[in-house]
Amino acid sequence: MRIAVTRPAPQGEATARTLLAGGHQVILAPLMILATLPAHWPEAVDAVLATSANALRRLPDGKGPYAQPLFAVGEATATDRKSVV
């Protein structure tokens, strides 16, 4: 089966390797590029809402509201708290 993988790098490559190992043909076609942009965190926030684990991975070291509760849209995002804990 031919499968288009639209995830950004490096997750797309990891997904492609898994699919290739399963005997599939893979077309890598990332639909977005992940980049860290300058951001300013307000002094007081009550919680963090994350729609993607990639967002948490992109927090600059030492930045962001680390102690606040994290609300995540999916289990993978909720468990990938490398940049938040």
C-alpha positions as a Markdown table, in Angstrom:
| # | Residue | x | y | z |
|---|---|---|---|---|
| 1 | Met | 0.0 | 0.0 | 0.0 |
| 2 | Arg | 1.2 | 3.5 | -0.8 |
| 3 | Ile | 0.8 | 5.9 | 2.2 |
| 4 | Ala | 1.4 | 9.6 | 2.4 |
| 5 | Val | 2.9 | 10.7 | 5.7 |
| 6 | Thr | 2.1 | 14.4 | 6.4 |
| 7 | Arg | 3.7 | 14.7 | 9.8 |
| 8 | Pro | 6.5 | 17.2 | 10.3 |
| 9 | Ala | 10.1 | 16.1 | 10.8 |
| 10 | Pro | 11.4 | 14.2 | 12.7 |
| 11 | Gln | 8.1 | 12.4 | 13.6 |
| 12 | Gly | 7.3 | 11.9 | 9.9 |
| 13 | Glu | 10.6 | 10.0 | 9.3 |
| 14 | Ala | 9.9 | 7.8 | 12.4 |
| 15 | Thr | 6.4 | 7.0 | 11.1 |
| 16 | Ala | 7.8 | 6.3 | 7.6 |
| 17 | Arg | 10.3 | 3.8 | 9.0 |
| 18 | Thr | 7.6 | 1.9 | 10.8 |
| 19 | Leu | 5.5 | 1.8 | 7.7 |
| 20 | Leu | 8.4 | 0.8 | 5.5 |
| 21 | Ala | 9.2 | -2.1 | 7.9 |
| 22 | Gly | 5.5 | -3.2 | 7.4 |
| 23 | Gly | 6.1 | -3.5 | 3.7 |
| 24 | His | 4.4 | -0.2 | 2.6 |
| 25 | Gln | 5.5 | 2.4 | 0.1 |
| 26 | Val | 5.9 | 5.8 | 1.8 |
| 27 | Ile | 5.6 | 9.3 | 0.4 |
| 28 | Leu | 7.0 | 11.9 | 2.9 |
| 29 | Ala | 5.0 | 15.1 | 2.5 |
| 30 | Pro | 5.2 | 17.2 | 5.6 |
| 31 | Leu | 2.5 | 19.8 | 5.7 |
| 32 | Met | 4.2 | 22.1 | 8.2 |
| 33 | Ile | 7.6 | 23.0 | 9.5 |
| 34 | Leu | 8.2 | 23.3 | 13.2 |
| 35 | Ala | 10.0 | 26.4 | 14.3 |
| 36 | Thr | 10.5 | 28.2 | 17.6 |
| 37 | Leu | 9.3 | 31.8 | 17.6 |
| 38 | Pro | 10.0 | 34.4 | 20.2 |
| 39 | Ala | 7.2 | 34.5 | 22.7 |
| 40 | His | 6.4 | 36.4 | 25.9 |
| 41 | Trp | 4.8 | 34.6 | 28.8 |
| 42 | Pro | 2.5 | 36.8 | 30.9 |
| 43 | Glu | 3.5 | 37.1 | 34.6 |
| 44 | Ala | 0.3 | 35.3 | 35.7 |
| 45 | Val | -1.4 | 32.4 | 34.0 |
| 46 | Asp | -3.7 | 29.8 | 35.6 |
| 47 | Ala | -3.1 | 26.9 | 33.3 |
| 48 | Val | -1.5 | 25.8 | 30.0 |
| 49 | Leu | -3.5 | 24.4 | 27.1 |
| 50 | Ala | -1.5 | 22.3 | 24.6 |
| 51 | Thr | -2.9 | 21.1 | 21.3 |
| 52 | Ser | 0.4 | 19.3 | 20.3 |
| 53 | Ala | 3.3 | 17.8 | 22.0 |
| 54 | Asn | 5.4 | 19.7 | 19.5 |
| 55 | Ala | 4.3 | 22.9 | 21.1 |
| 56 | Leu | 5.7 | 21.8 | 24.5 |
| 57 | Arg | 9.0 | 20.6 | 22.9 |
| 58 | Arg | 9.4 | 24.1 | 21.4 |
| 59 | Leu | 9.3 | 26.0 | 24.6 |
| 60 | Pro | 12.7 | 27.7 | 25.1 |
| 61 | Asp | 14.7 | 26.3 | 28.1 |
| 62 | Gly | 13.9 | 28.2 | 31.2 |
| 63 | Lys | 10.8 | 29.8 | 29.7 |
| 64 | Gly | 7.1 | 29.2 | 30.2 |
| 65 | Pro | 4.7 | 28.6 | 33.0 |
| 66 | Tyr | 6.1 | 25.3 | 34.3 |
| 67 | Ala | 4.2 | 25.0 | 37.6 |
| 68 | Gln | 0.6 | 25.5 | 36.2 |
| 69 | Pro | -1.7 | 22.7 | 35.3 |
| 70 | Leu | -1.4 | 21.3 | 31.8 |
| 71 | Phe | -4.6 | 20.6 | 29.8 |
| 72 | Ala | -3.8 | 18.6 | 26.7 |
| 73 | Val | -6.0 | 17.5 | 23.8 |
| 74 | Gly | -4.4 | 14.0 | 23.6 |
| 75 | Glu | -2.6 | 11.4 | 25.7 |
| 76 | Ala | 0.7 | 11.8 | 23.8 |
| 77 | Thr | 0.7 | 15.5 | 24.4 |
| 78 | Ala | -0.2 | 15.1 | 28.1 |
| 79 | Thr | 2.6 | 12.6 | 28.7 |
| 80 | Asp | 5.3 | 14.5 | 26.7 |
| 81 | Arg | 6.0 | 17.1 | 29.4 |
| 82 | Lys | 9.8 | 17.3 | 28.9 |
| 83 | Ser | 9.7 | 21.1 | 28.5 |
| 84 | Val | 7.0 | 21.6 | 31.1 |
| 85 | Val | 8.1 | 19.7 | 34.2 |
